[in-house]
């Protein structure tokens, strides 16, 4: 290989193709592609790759003079940009015929999903199609919504770990995006709480990366999720491996006092948890008990049920009424209830355990309301009671989640910078504190970003999420830096690469 390649800012491309795979085509082999855009028709490719939850994008221009690609490439197609360059080789450069084997022995530079196509014609023999693409992994995640809850679970584990099924990232991908390869998942065993009610999967993964001090990136059809502390420099980059370079120091994201306002958590205010026997409740046989509370609201009641799931089984109804001379104000009148009655069908009752009844928002008019447990029909359901006939229950009151974290050292150095995070999806103090402390760790100093054009194979080969030892002492950029963005431009049988990196400790 020419020694000049080690110092060149422009890499030669011996051949390039764009392989198009329609949805449902799982193969990566070039021979199985539904459409292949030949080298001569591939005019330019501009790729921007990023880490964390920021989506990678690519703009691809192909010649379409004869209309041969019109409607052949459509939204949702998976595309692979394959180029034979010295930095992208999987075997010795310039050996064997291009196109032989899997991508001709060269890995794809870009794996994406087509989002839009714009045919454009300037003349009879002058037409192009502009294709806008999003990287396949992050694009797939952005198309998914998550409805799930985790408490005290590890964030991520290697997928071959025996406990991987309990980890949040592993579970989210397995359930919501099984087509994404999980072989690059690392060990981020920080435990946390995570609740999601329709949150975008990509945003959720980004939150988890912040909580766990992790780096998230895509490689082809694989998601990388690795602890920042496990990344070590793979090479050293200095002025001799870079063209024009700069260091931008900015305090746009600087914060040293962070308040996190989450959603609502719940705590037990009154309970009787002993089950000695069971009592059947029906529409004519109720259990009445006065709850001891001085709170303004009871958000939920848990009742011990032993479900009858026969065909004619009834549901259970739980109600609240105020006191009237030592008894409920009007036990037969639901219009006199403090809040709407909560009814659960037999299929939602626990077989022999706690069943949760959630009330609408309300205000208790006075302390110690009456708890009324009944059934919707004459068959009824069994409720656990103690030896005195008191039902087994837990009464929960709601309270807002708010956490404040700060860095006195940062305040002394840069002055006081206050920020607030509002996220109703944070439903425990632990989840809110994890987010606040993660934000503080990464934002208590100004951010330093090193940007340079790649010169030579070492710099051209840097990938997003990769750590290198920066040696630009005159610009104040030394030590471990992580690639946060890589821009690749293919045009006229050449490739250029621009890199943006950030001090690893401030990521």
Secondary structure, 3 states (H helix, E strand, C coil): CCHHHHCCCCEEEEEEEEEEECCCCCCCCHHHCCEEECHHHEEEEEEEEECCCCCCEEEEEEECCCCCCCCCCCCCCEEEEEEEEHHHECCCCCCCCCCCCHHHHECEEEEEEEEEEEEEEEECCEEEEEEEEEEHHHHHHHCCEEEEEEEEEEEECCCCCCCHHHCHHHHHHHHHCCCCECCCECCEEEEEEEEEEEEEHHHHHHHHHHHCCEEEEEECCEEEEEEHHHCCCCCEEEHHHEEEEEEEEECCCCCCEEEEEEEEEEEEEEEECCCCEEEEECCCCCEEEECCCCCCCCCEEEEEEECCCCCCCCCEEEEEECECCCCECCCCCHHHCCCCCEEECHHHCCCCEEEEEECCCCCCCCCCCEEEEEECCCCCEEEEECCCCCECEEEEEEEEEEEEEECHHHHHHHCCCEEEEECCCCCCHHHHHHHHHHHHHHHCCCEEEEEEEECCHHHHCCCCCCEEEEEEHHHCEEEEEEEEEEEEEEECCEEEEEEEEEEHHHC
